Structure formats: structure tokens, C-alpha cells
């Protein structure tokens, strides 16, 4: 079983069990505070796992550059954190929103994978190669893409930056690595 599926299983189980236990404890007068804390923790976990990752904020920030004659529209997007439920379909929707902004340049700032299951999410990553059809696209990779953790501890992410870079380069996205 992939780490991503274990994560989803744990989160779902924790939330369901927390709500069930809290409902049971609310009936007991002495356990109401604990029940409320349990409900609050379940709410925050549900929010951070299932609401906030899908909440994309668009902010228009005018910047005056003395060297350009025409306005330049730049879209900066990062932390895709691709995982179960947040894959190609989610990306395709966001790509359409980006296209609607009519950018002159797209910059991606890394952290494409949430887990190290590259093989499982490679197809989802390919959905991002639609961006160069909208505007020139450049990217850097993030810590989730390079691998992190300590293998000796048993918890680490596999380094997938070469594979991610290849998908992007083959798809027309300029990957900035050790360059300036």
C-alpha cells in the first residue's frame, strides 16, 4: 500500500472515529470538554486535509517596471502537492483558470508531489504540461520533489526530481536547476 493511501486511510479513520467518540462522550457530563476538544481536532484535520489544499487564492498584484512598455501578466503558482483526490482532474480545472487570466508568463515554485509515489502520480504531473500552451512556463522544484527525511528513521521521501524534470522538459516547461 502506498504512503498516500495510508495517509488518507488514517485521516478518514481519525475523523470518523473522533466524531463517533465525541458524540458518545457528549452524553456524559464529565467528558464534554474532552468531546469538544476531540471534535475541534477532527475539524482542524478535516479542514487542513480536505478543504485548504483545494482553496486556490488568486491575487492581482500590479507591479510597475520602468523597462516594459506594455503590462506584463505573470501567474505564479506553487505547492501543487499532488495526491489522491488532487490529481489530473484538479490540475486541469486550475489550468483552465490560469488560461482565463491570459498570462504572458507562468512560474511554478515546486512541491509538486505530496508523497513520494512518483510512479502513481506521474500521469497527474503530465497534466501540468498543458501550461506552456497558454504561456511560456518555467519552474523550480521543491523539497518534496528532491526527497527529504532520514532513511535511517524509516520516514523519508524518495528523490524524484530527475523524473519530474524530464516530464516537464519533455512537455515544454523550462526547469531551472543550478542555473541563474
SEVEXDO-385246 format. One record per residue: x, y, z of N, C-alpha, C in turn; residue in one letter. Coordinates in Angstrom, 3 decimals, decimal comma. Layout:
! SEVEXDO-385246
R      nc1      nc2      nc3     cac1     cac2     cac3      cc1      cc2      cc3 baza
R        X        Y        Z        X        Y        Z        X        Y        Z    a
...
END
This chain:
! SEVEXDO-385246
R      nc1      nc2      nc3     cac1     cac2     cac3      cc1      cc2      cc3 baza
R    0,858   -1,189    0,000    0,000    0,000    0,000    0,896    1,241    0,000    x
R    0,545    2,212   -0,799    1,316    3,443   -0,883    1,145    4,288    0,374    x
R    2,166    5,101    0,644    2,121    6,019    1,776    0,920    6,954    1,657    x
R    0,602    7,383    0,435   -0,530    8,287    0,214   -1,839    7,638    0,651    x
R   -2,005    6,361    0,331   -3,241    5,678    0,722   -3,312    5,467    2,226    x
R   -2,179    5,186    2,845   -2,156    5,058    4,308   -2,535    6,378    4,967    x
R   -2,017    7,455    4,429   -2,319    8,790    4,942   -3,818    9,068    4,864    x
R   -4,408    8,815    3,682   -5,842    9,041    3,500   -6,657    8,148    4,431    x
R   -6,242    6,901    4,570   -6,930    5,960    5,444   -6,866    6,430    6,899    x
R   -5,686    6,881    7,318   -5,522    7,382    8,685   -6,393    8,612    8,926    x
R   -6,329    9,572    8,006   -7,116   10,799    8,191   -8,606   10,506    8,263    x
R   -9,089    9,730    7,309  -10,511    9,396    7,290  -10,920    8,652    8,546    x
R  -10,109    7,685    8,957  -10,402    6,919   10,167  -10,405    7,794   11,403    x
R   -9,409    8,670   11,512   -9,331    9,561   12,676  -10,559   10,460   12,761    x
R  -10,941   11,025   11,639  -12,078   11,949   11,628  -13,372   11,219   12,005    x
R  -13,613   10,074   11,383  -14,838    9,312   11,667  -14,864    8,851   13,121    x
R  -13,765    8,277   13,580  -13,724    7,806   14,972  -13,836    8,960   15,965    x
R  -13,223   10,088   15,651  -13,304   11,252   16,541  -14,740   11,739   16,675    x
R  -15,439   11,836   15,546  -16,834   12,271   15,610  -17,697   11,268   16,376    x
R  -17,491    9,994   16,102  -18,284    8,970   16,797  -18,019    8,992   18,299    x
R  -16,757    9,046   18,675  -16,408    9,081   20,095  -16,905   10,365   20,752    x
R  -16,797   11,481   20,062  -17,247   12,755   20,621  -18,760   12,747   20,848    x
R  -19,515   12,194   19,929  -20,971   12,114   20,100  -21,307   11,262   21,321    x
R  -20,582   10,155   21,468  -20,786    9,292   22,634  -20,422   10,032   23,924    x
R  -19,306   10,757   23,910  -18,835   11,447   25,113  -19,681   12,670   25,466    x
R  -20,323   13,285   24,491  -21,153   14,450   24,781  -22,319   14,098   25,711    x
R  -22,695   12,846   25,735  -23,781   12,405   26,608  -23,331   12,289   28,059    x
R  -22,045   12,254   28,266  -21,500   12,131   29,622  -21,045   13,514   30,088    x
R  -21,595   13,951   31,191  -21,354   15,312   31,666  -19,874   15,598   31,907    x
R  -19,154   14,671   32,500  -17,746   14,911   32,837  -16,822   14,888   31,625    x
R  -17,270   14,361   30,521  -16,398   14,210   29,350  -16,707   15,220   28,249    x
R  -17,549   16,209   28,524  -17,947   17,142   27,474  -16,795   17,998   26,962    x
R  -15,909   18,417   27,839  -14,772   19,233   27,402  -13,875   18,410   26,483    x
R  -13,603   17,176   26,890  -12,791   16,296   26,050  -13,479   16,058   24,700    x
R  -14,778   15,859   24,722  -15,537   15,643   23,484  -15,426   16,858   22,570    x
R  -15,516   18,044   23,138  -15,395   19,271   22,341  -13,991   19,402   21,743    x
R  -12,965   19,080   22,525  -11,591   19,129   22,014  -11,383   18,099   20,904    x
R  -11,978   16,951   21,071  -11,893   15,913   20,050  -12,574   16,364   18,757    x
R  -13,751   16,958   18,874  -14,448   17,487   17,700  -13,646   18,600   17,033    x
R  -13,060   19,459   17,848  -12,260   20,560   17,317  -11,044   20,027   16,559    x
R  -10,366   19,031   17,123   -9,202   18,467   16,436   -9,621   17,797   15,134    x
R  -10,740   17,087   15,123  -11,225   16,437   13,904  -11,565   17,484   12,846    x
R  -12,168   18,594   13,283  -12,495   19,665   12,344  -11,228   20,237   11,716    x
R  -10,197   20,515   12,535   -8,964   21,096   12,000   -8,241   20,131   11,068    x
R   -8,259   18,860   11,382   -7,640   17,879   10,493   -8,420   17,804    9,187    x
R   -9,739   17,771    9,259  -10,557   17,727    8,041  -10,326   18,981    7,201    x
R  -10,261   20,129    7,836  -10,024   21,383    7,122   -8,660   21,366    6,432    x
R   -7,618   20,987    7,181   -6,268   21,041    6,614   -6,033   19,978    5,552    x
R   -6,782   18,883    5,591   -6,572   17,812    4,617   -7,514   17,883    3,422    x
R   -8,736   18,378    3,621   -9,747   18,265    2,568  -10,326   19,593    2,088    x
R  -10,038   20,687    2,759  -10,585   21,981    2,331   -9,457   22,909    1,877    x
R   -8,521   23,189    2,750   -7,467   24,154    2,461   -6,619   23,789    1,231    x
R   -6,261   22,507    1,013   -5,451   22,204   -0,179   -6,144   22,508   -1,507    x
R   -7,446   22,619   -1,503   -8,192   22,873   -2,739   -8,616   24,335   -2,871    x
R   -8,245   25,127   -1,901   -8,637   26,526   -1,862   -7,537   27,343   -2,537    x
R   -7,753   27,697   -3,768   -6,761   28,422   -4,550   -7,086   29,907   -4,480    x
R   -6,094   30,674   -4,089   -6,288   32,108   -3,955   -5,667   32,814   -5,159    x
R   -6,424   33,663   -5,771   -5,930   34,480   -6,881   -5,839   35,911   -6,379    x
R   -4,648   36,462   -6,504   -4,442   37,844   -6,085   -3,790   38,586   -7,241    x
R   -4,379   39,674   -7,618   -3,824   40,515   -8,678   -2,936   41,558   -8,002    x
R   -1,669   41,560   -8,380   -0,712   42,480   -7,770   -0,023   43,280   -8,866    x
R   -0,450   44,539   -9,091    0,230   45,348  -10,112    1,637   45,730   -9,638    x
R    2,584   45,577  -10,538    3,964   45,964  -10,257    4,424   46,841  -11,413    x
R    4,975   47,992  -11,109    5,437   48,909  -12,138    6,898   48,625  -12,452    x
R    7,150   48,336  -13,715    8,516   48,134  -14,197    8,822   49,222  -15,208    x
R    9,887   49,921  -15,001   10,221   51,039  -15,889   10,709   50,576  -17,258    x
R   11,114   49,322  -17,384   11,714   48,867  -18,631   10,722   48,195  -19,578    x
R    9,471   48,080  -19,200    8,489   47,467  -20,095    7,516   48,528  -20,599    x
R    7,158   48,413  -21,860    6,220   49,372  -22,439    4,779   48,914  -22,234    x
R    4,584   47,610  -22,244    3,253   47,026  -22,093    3,162   46,320  -20,739    x
R    1,968   46,233  -20,181    1,815   45,474  -18,942    2,178   44,002  -19,159    x
R    2,767   43,395  -18,173    3,168   42,001  -18,230    2,356   41,233  -17,192    x
R    1,663   40,180  -17,631    0,843   39,365  -16,720    1,614   38,090  -16,393    x
R    1,954   37,936  -15,134    2,703   36,769  -14,671    1,835   36,011  -13,675    x
R    1,693   34,714  -13,894    1,000   33,855  -12,936    2,064   33,062  -12,198    x
R    2,026   33,116  -10,871    2,932   32,338  -10,034    2,081   31,336   -9,267    x
R    2,411   30,078   -9,408    1,635   29,034   -8,738    2,622   28,018   -8,149    x
R    2,313   27,564   -6,965    3,212   26,602   -6,331    2,488   25,688   -5,378    x
R    3,247   24,763   -4,865    2,745   23,822   -3,862    1,512   23,066   -4,355    x
R    1,636   22,420   -5,493    0,533   21,629   -6,020    0,226   20,459   -5,098    x
R    1,245   19,879   -4,507    1,080   18,744   -3,572    0,096   17,699   -4,111    x
R    0,411   17,160   -5,273   -0,446   16,167   -5,923   -0,542   14,923   -5,042    x
R   -1,762   14,436   -4,882   -2,032   13,267   -4,030   -3,384   12,699   -4,430    x
R   -3,811   11,617   -3,802   -5,135   11,079   -4,158   -6,207   12,152   -3,993    x
R   -7,054   12,283   -4,988   -8,126   13,273   -4,939   -7,705   14,653   -5,399    x
R   -6,421   14,852   -5,572   -5,915   16,146   -6,036   -4,912   15,872   -7,153    x
R   -5,452   15,305   -8,235   -4,604   14,892   -9,332   -4,948   15,601  -10,619    x
R   -4,981   14,826  -11,713   -5,138   15,398  -13,054   -6,423   16,203  -13,211    x
R   -7,534   15,724  -12,677   -8,799   16,475  -12,824   -8,721   17,824  -12,123    x
R   -8,162   17,850  -10,924   -7,974   19,109  -10,199   -7,060   20,030  -11,000    x
R   -5,942   19,480  -11,482   -4,968   20,284  -12,228   -5,601   20,861  -13,497    x
R   -6,358   20,047  -14,221   -6,989   20,529  -15,455   -7,921   21,711  -15,177    x
R   -8,641   21,661  -14,074   -9,502   22,782  -13,696   -8,702   24,038  -13,397    x
R   -7,581   23,864  -12,710   -6,739   25,019  -12,373   -6,050   25,567  -13,618    x
R   -5,670   24,691  -14,535   -5,065   25,140  -15,798   -6,062   26,001  -16,568    x
R   -7,334   25,623  -16,565   -8,356   26,440  -17,232   -8,479   27,813  -16,573    x
R   -8,410   27,835  -15,230   -8,469   29,129  -14,532   -7,256   29,993  -14,889    x
R   -6,082   29,360  -14,968   -4,872   30,098  -15,333   -5,007   30,638  -16,755    x
R   -5,534   29,832  -17,661   -5,730   30,285  -19,045   -6,645   31,510  -19,089    x
R   -7,666   31,528  -18,227   -8,591   32,652  -18,168   -7,935   33,953  -17,726    x
R   -6,799   33,848  -17,051   -6,073   35,045  -16,616   -5,223   35,641  -17,739    x
R   -5,090   34,911  -18,830   -4,332   35,347  -20,009   -2,914   35,823  -19,641    x
R   -2,125   34,935  -19,037   -0,780   35,348  -18,626    0,200   35,430  -19,790    x
R    1,237   36,242  -19,589    2,363   36,310  -20,534    3,463   35,333  -20,115    x
R    3,460   34,949  -18,841    4,479   34,048  -18,297    3,869   33,297  -17,124    x
R    4,217   32,023  -16,987    3,769   31,213  -15,852    5,012   30,711  -15,124    x
R    5,029   30,905  -13,806    6,137   30,440  -12,971    5,571   29,481  -11,932    x
R    6,164   28,295  -11,841    5,758   27,329  -10,815    6,898   27,196   -9,814    x
R    6,539   27,134   -8,532    7,560   27,196   -7,484    7,766   25,891   -6,719    x
R    7,443   24,765   -7,319    7,829   23,487   -6,733    6,829   22,860   -5,796    x
R    7,286   21,791   -5,155    6,473   20,920   -4,299    5,294   20,365   -5,083    x
R    5,622   19,611   -6,119    4,598   19,037   -6,985    3,967   17,793   -6,371    x
R    4,746   17,020   -5,643    4,233   15,797   -5,031    4,028   15,997   -3,537    x
R    2,966   15,409   -3,017    2,737   15,433   -1,575    3,428   14,243   -0,931    x
R    3,468   13,139   -1,665    4,137   11,926   -1,217    5,173   11,544   -2,262    x
R    5,916   10,509   -1,974    6,974   10,112   -2,891    6,545    9,040   -3,880    x
R    5,272    8,886   -4,107    4,766    7,868   -5,017    4,798    8,378   -6,454    x
R    6,004    8,634   -6,966    6,137    9,230   -8,292    5,409    8,422   -9,356    x
R    5,617    7,102   -9,351    5,016    6,269  -10,391    3,497    6,416  -10,397    x
R    2,918    6,530   -9,227    1,465    6,635   -9,129    0,946    7,982   -9,645    x
R    1,738    9,044   -9,492    1,267   10,388   -9,816    1,910   10,989  -11,067    x
R    2,709   10,208  -11,791    3,372   10,725  -12,998    2,350   11,226  -14,018    x
R    1,262   10,503  -14,199    0,224   10,943  -15,131   -0,413   12,248  -14,712    x
R   -0,585   12,424  -13,407   -1,147   13,678  -12,903   -0,184   14,834  -13,180    x
R    1,111   14,591  -13,004    2,115   15,625  -13,278    2,067   16,057  -14,746    x
R    1,816   15,094  -15,624    1,771   15,415  -17,063    0,658   16,411  -17,389    x
R   -0,365   16,484  -16,569   -1,444   17,455  -16,804   -0,913   18,887  -16,754    x
R    0,177   19,103  -16,029    0,762   20,444  -15,948    1,438   20,854  -17,252    x
R    1,725   19,895  -18,118    2,376   20,245  -19,386    1,426   20,950  -20,346    x
R    0,189   21,152  -19,947   -0,737   21,978  -20,735   -0,419   23,463  -20,563    x
R    0,309   23,815  -19,511    0,585   25,231  -19,234    1,394   25,926  -20,330    x
R    2,440   25,307  -20,909    3,182   26,012  -21,967    2,357   26,330  -23,203    x
R    1,226   25,681  -23,366    0,336   26,014  -24,479   -0,367   27,350  -24,227    x
R   -0,390   27,757  -22,957   -1,020   29,028  -22,577   -0,001   30,164  -22,628    x
R    1,181   29,913  -22,035    2,242   30,925  -21,971    3,551   30,213  -21,648    x
R    4,682   30,843  -21,957    5,954   30,234  -21,552    5,916   29,920  -20,052    x
R    6,417   28,739  -19,701    6,318   28,268  -18,321    7,690   27,850  -17,822    x
R    8,047   28,346  -16,648    9,304   27,945  -16,010    8,992   27,444  -14,603    x
R    9,893   26,619  -14,087    9,671   26,082  -12,754   10,985   25,821  -12,038    x
R   10,885   25,782  -10,743   11,926   25,229   -9,882   11,253   24,087   -9,125    x
R   12,046   23,202   -8,590   11,497   22,099   -7,823   11,628   22,397   -6,336    x
R   10,785   21,753   -5,541   10,786   21,996   -4,100   11,317   20,817   -3,305    x
R   11,317   20,967   -2,005   11,869   19,925   -1,141   11,122   18,604   -1,284    x
R    9,827   18,623   -1,529    9,075   17,381   -1,706    9,507   16,664   -2,985    x
R   10,007   17,396   -3,943   10,404   16,823   -5,223   11,814   16,243   -5,174    x
R   12,645   16,776   -4,277   14,023   16,312   -4,144   14,169   15,197   -3,113    x
R   13,143   14,948   -2,357   13,255   13,941   -1,312   13,681   14,601   -0,013    x
R   13,198   14,064    1,063   13,541   14,621    2,360   13,396   13,540    3,413    x
R   13,847   13,831    4,573   13,755   12,867    5,656   15,048   12,101    5,821    x
R   15,006   11,138    6,693   16,170   10,347    7,019   15,832    8,875    6,818    x
R   16,457    8,222    5,831   16,133    6,810    5,589   16,327    5,930    6,828    x
R   17,264    6,294    7,683   17,511    5,502    8,887   16,318    5,544    9,839    x
R   15,544    6,630    9,788   14,392    6,757   10,678   13,179    5,997   10,151    x
R   13,248    5,560    8,896   12,116    4,853    8,313   11,086    5,773    7,690    x
R   11,291    7,084    7,787   10,347    8,033    7,186   11,131    8,972    6,285    x
R   11,027    8,727    5,005   11,694    9,612    4,069   10,948    9,618    2,747    x
R   11,214   10,628    1,964   10,614   10,774    0,646   11,681   10,422   -0,378    x
R   11,274    9,710   -1,398   12,190    9,344   -2,470   12,475   10,568   -3,334    x
R   13,722   10,707   -3,726   14,118   11,802   -4,603   13,594   11,528   -6,008    x
R   12,648   12,346   -6,466   12,042   12,161   -7,795   12,322   13,334   -8,721    x
R   13,287   14,186   -8,374   13,460   15,414   -9,147   13,867   15,153  -10,596    x
R   14,640   14,113  -10,858   15,039   13,831  -12,240   13,831   13,443  -13,087    x
R   12,980   12,587  -12,533   11,798   12,138  -13,266   10,818   13,284  -13,501    x
R   10,618   14,111  -12,471    9,727   15,271  -12,604   10,287   16,235  -13,650    x
R   11,592   16,503  -13,573   12,227   17,409  -14,537   12,073   16,895  -15,962    x
R   12,194   15,595  -16,160   12,056   15,026  -17,505   10,639   15,209  -18,046    x
R    9,645   14,916  -17,212    8,254   15,116  -17,647    8,034   16,566  -18,055    x
R    8,515   17,497  -17,228    8,306   18,911  -17,525    9,097   19,345  -18,758    x
R   10,360   18,961  -18,847   11,173   19,345  -20,005   10,575   18,798  -21,292    x
R   10,165   17,528  -21,273    9,538   16,921  -22,453    8,231   17,620  -22,812    x
R    7,569   18,206  -21,807    6,298   18,885  -22,031    6,426   20,368  -22,315    x
R    7,663   20,868  -22,452    7,854   22,274  -22,807    7,994   23,232  -21,640    x
R    8,118   22,701  -20,440    8,315   23,553  -19,252    9,808   23,654  -18,986    x
R   10,322   24,868  -18,870   11,736   25,103  -18,584   11,966   24,879  -17,092    x
R   12,815   23,900  -16,771   13,132   23,592  -15,376   14,446   24,292  -15,036    x
R   14,387   25,182  -14,043   15,580   25,888  -13,596   16,216   25,074  -12,469    x
R   17,383   24,552  -12,744   18,108   23,778  -11,734   19,578   24,146  -11,835    x
R   20,123   24,615  -10,742   21,526   25,024  -10,719   21,830   26,027  -11,838    x
R   20,890   26,928  -12,059   21,100   27,950  -13,088   20,549   29,277  -12,573    x
R   21,052   30,331  -13,152   20,587   31,675  -12,801   20,866   32,611  -13,927    x
END
